[in-house]
Amino acid sequence: MPTLSESQISTLKKQLEEKPLILAFLSERSFNKCLQPERGQLAELLASYNYLKLPNKTKNLAETTKKMIFEKSYETDRSYLSLTPAEKKSINSITVLEQPFSEIETFEKIMGM
C-alpha cells in the first residue's frame, strides 16, 4: 500500500471519481517498470513453445499464460490518455505510485471506503 499524503489523496480522488480506470493504468505501469526484464524473458519463452515438441497441456498452459499477461483491454490507457497534460503531471508527480501497489485497496483508501 502506498503511503499517500492528504493532498495526493485529494488529487487522485478528484480524478478517480470521473475516471477510475486511471488507477488501473498506474498500477499496470508500475508493475511493468518493475518487471520489464522478467516480462521480456517470459515473452521469449512463451513464443518458443510454438516450436518445441511439448505435451498439449503444456502448450495450453503457455497460451493461457500469454493471454493473461500480454493481452489487455486498452480502456485503462484511453482513460489515462484523456487526461490533460496538467492532470498527467499532477498524477505522475506522486512517486509512491511508481512502485507496484494493490489497486483495489488503494482505490478504497483514496475514495474513503
Backbone hydrogen bonds in HBPLUS format (Angstrom, degrees):
<---DONOR---> <-ACCEPTOR-->    atom                        ^
c    i                          cat <-CA-CA->   ^        H-A-AA   ^      H-
h    n   atom  resd res      DA  || num        DHA   H-A  angle D-A-AA Bond
n    s   type  num  typ     dist DA aas  dist angle  dist       angle   num
A0009-ILE N   A0005-SER O   2.92 MM   4  6.19 160.3  1.96 153.7 159.3     1
A0010-SER N   A0006-GLU O   2.90 MM   4  6.09 156.9  1.95 145.0 151.7     2
A0011-THR N   A0007-SER O   2.95 MM   4  6.15 159.6  1.99 144.9 150.0     3
A0012-LEU N   A0008-GLN O   2.91 MM   4  6.11 169.5  1.92 153.1 156.0     4
A0013-LYS N   A0009-ILE O   2.76 MM   4  5.82 160.6  1.80 151.4 157.6     5
A0014-LYS N   A0010-SER O   3.13 MM   4  6.25 162.7  2.16 147.4 150.9     6
A0015-GLN N   A0011-THR O   3.35 MM   4  6.64 157.1  2.41 143.8 149.4     7
A0016-LEU N   A0012-LEU O   2.75 MM   4  5.89 165.5  1.77 161.6 166.4     8
A0017-GLU N   A0013-LYS O   2.97 MM   4  5.98 143.3  2.11 147.9 154.3     9
A0018-GLU N   A0015-GLN O   3.23 MM   3  5.63 133.2  2.46 104.6 115.1    10
A0019-LYS N   A0015-GLN O   2.84 MM   4  5.96 162.1  1.87 152.5 158.6    11
A0022-ILE N   A0019-LYS O   3.16 MM   3  5.97 169.1  2.17 123.4 126.8    12
A0023-LEU N   A0020-PRO O   3.26 MM   3  6.09 145.0  2.39 119.7 124.2    13
A0024-ALA N   A0021-LEU O   3.10 MM   3  5.05 118.4  2.50  93.6 108.6    14
A0025-PHE N   A0021-LEU O   3.02 MM   4  6.37 153.8  2.09 149.9 156.9    15
A0026-LEU N   A0022-ILE O   2.93 MM   4  6.26 161.2  1.96 153.0 157.5    16
A0027-SER N   A0023-LEU O   2.88 MM   4  6.05 154.3  1.95 146.0 153.2    17
A0028-GLU N   A0024-ALA O   2.94 MM   4  6.12 166.8  1.96 149.7 153.2    18
A0029-ARG N   A0025-PHE O   2.88 MM   4  6.08 162.5  1.91 152.3 157.8    19
A0030-SER N   A0026-LEU O   2.97 MM   4  6.12 153.2  2.04 142.7 149.5    20
A0031-PHE N   A0027-SER O   3.06 MM   4  6.36 158.6  2.10 152.0 157.2    21
A0032-ASN N   A0028-GLU O   2.88 MM   4  6.11 159.6  1.92 153.1 159.3    22
A0033-LYS N   A0029-ARG O   2.96 MM   4  6.18 162.0  2.00 151.1 155.0    23
A0034-CYS N   A0030-SER O   3.17 MM   4  6.28 156.9  2.22 141.7 147.9    24
A0035-LEU N   A0031-PHE O   2.87 MM   4  5.93 147.9  1.97 149.5 158.3    25
A0039-ARG N   A0035-LEU O   2.81 MM   4  5.93 161.5  1.84 166.3 172.7    26
A0040-GLY N   A0036-GLN O   2.98 MM   4  6.11 160.6  2.02 156.2 160.6    27
A0041-GLN N   A0037-PRO O   3.03 MM   4  6.30 158.2  2.08 147.7 153.4    28
A0042-LEU N   A0038-GLU O   2.90 MM   4  6.11 158.9  1.95 149.1 155.1    29
A0043-ALA N   A0039-ARG O   2.90 MM   4  6.10 157.6  1.95 147.3 153.4    30
A0044-GLU N   A0040-GLY O   3.03 MM   4  6.30 159.2  2.07 148.9 153.9    31
A0045-LEU N   A0041-GLN O   2.97 MM   4  6.19 160.8  2.01 149.1 154.6    32
A0046-LEU N   A0042-LEU O   2.86 MM   4  6.06 167.9  1.87 156.8 159.7    33
A0047-ALA N   A0043-ALA O   2.97 MM   4  6.10 153.9  2.04 145.6 152.8    34
A0048-SER N   A0044-GLU O   3.06 MM   4  6.26 145.1  2.19 143.2 152.1    35
A0048-SER N   A0045-LEU O   3.15 MM   3  5.20 122.9  2.49  95.1 109.3    36
A0049-TYR N   A0046-LEU O   3.32 MM   3  5.37 140.9  2.48  96.9 107.1    37
A0051-TYR N   A0048-SER O   2.98 MM   3  5.56 154.9  2.04 117.0 124.4    38
A0052-LEU N   A0049-TYR O   3.42 MM   3  5.24 164.7  2.45 100.0 104.4    39
A0058-THR N   A0055-PRO O   3.03 MM   3  5.39 122.9  2.37 105.9 119.3    40
A0059-LYS N   A0055-PRO O   3.11 MM   4  6.52 159.7  2.15 152.5 158.5    41
A0060-ASN N   A0056-ASN O   2.78 MM   4  5.98 156.2  1.84 152.3 159.0    42
A0061-LEU N   A0057-LYS O   2.97 MM   4  6.17 156.5  2.03 143.8 150.0    43
A0062-ALA N   A0058-THR O   2.93 MM   4  6.18 158.1  1.98 148.7 154.8    44
A0063-GLU N   A0059-LYS O   2.93 MM   4  6.15 155.8  1.99 146.8 153.3    45
A0064-THR N   A0060-ASN O   2.93 MM   4  6.14 160.2  1.97 150.6 155.8    46
A0065-THR N   A0061-LEU O   2.89 MM   4  6.06 160.1  1.93 149.5 155.3    47
A0066-LYS N   A0062-ALA O   2.92 MM   4  6.11 156.9  1.97 145.8 152.2    48
A0067-LYS N   A0063-GLU O   3.05 MM   4  6.32 157.3  2.11 146.2 151.6    49
A0068-MET N   A0064-THR O   2.98 MM   4  6.23 159.8  2.02 150.9 156.4    50
A0069-ILE N   A0065-THR O   2.96 MM   4  6.07 161.2  2.00 155.4 159.7    51
A0070-PHE N   A0066-LYS O   2.85 MM   4  5.55 161.2  1.89 147.0 153.4    52
A0071-GLU N   A0067-LYS O   3.32 MM   4  4.98 147.9  2.43 116.4 122.7    53
A0078-ARG N   A0074-TYR O   2.96 MM   4  6.23 163.4  1.99 153.5 157.9    54
A0079-SER N   A0075-GLU O   2.97 MM   4  6.13 155.3  2.03 146.3 152.9    55
A0080-TYR N   A0076-THR O   3.07 MM   4  6.35 162.1  2.10 149.6 153.4    56
A0081-LEU N   A0077-ASP O   2.80 MM   4  5.98 168.2  1.81 158.1 162.0    57
A0082-SER N   A0078-ARG O   2.99 MM   4  6.03 128.1  2.27 139.3 150.7    58
A0083-LEU N   A0080-TYR O   3.08 MM   3  5.66 165.1  2.11 116.1 120.8    59
A0088-LYS N   A0084-THR O   2.94 MM   4  6.24 163.0  1.97 160.2 164.7    60
A0089-LYS N   A0085-PRO O   2.93 MM   4  6.08 160.7  1.96 146.3 151.8    61
A0090-SER N   A0086-ALA O   2.96 MM   4  6.14 157.3  2.02 144.9 150.9    62
A0091-ILE N   A0087-GLU O   2.98 MM   4  6.21 165.0  2.00 152.1 155.5    63
A0092-ASN N   A0088-LYS O   2.73 MM   4  5.82 164.8  1.75 155.5 160.8    64
A0093-SER N   A0089-LYS O   3.04 MM   4  6.04 126.3  2.34 136.9 148.5    65
A0094-ILE N   A0091-ILE O   3.12 MM   3  5.67 165.1  2.14 115.4 120.1    66
A0095-THR N   A0093-SER O   3.05 MM   2  5.61 120.0  2.42 108.9  92.5    67
A0097-LEU N   A0094-ILE O   3.11 MM   3  5.99 161.9  2.15 123.2 128.3    68
A0098-GLU N   A0095-THR O   2.95 MM   3  5.38 160.7  1.99 117.9 120.3    69
A0106-THR N   A0102-SER O   2.97 MM   4  6.01 158.8  2.02 150.1 157.0    70
A0107-PHE N   A0103-GLU O   2.84 MM   4  5.84 155.0  1.90 139.9 147.2    71
A0108-GLU N   A0104-ILE O   2.96 MM   4  6.18 164.7  1.98 151.5 155.1    72
A0109-LYS N   A0105-GLU O   2.99 MM   4  6.20 154.0  2.06 144.5 151.7    73
A0110-ILE N   A0106-THR O   2.91 MM   4  6.13 166.2  1.93 154.7 158.1    74
A0111-MET N   A0107-PHE O   2.91 MM   4  6.04 163.0  1.93 155.3 160.1    75
A0113-MET N   A0108-GLU O   2.83 MM   5  4.90 164.6  1.85 151.7 152.4    76
A0112-GLY N   A0109-LYS O   3.23 MM   3  5.16 155.5  2.30  98.7 106.0    77
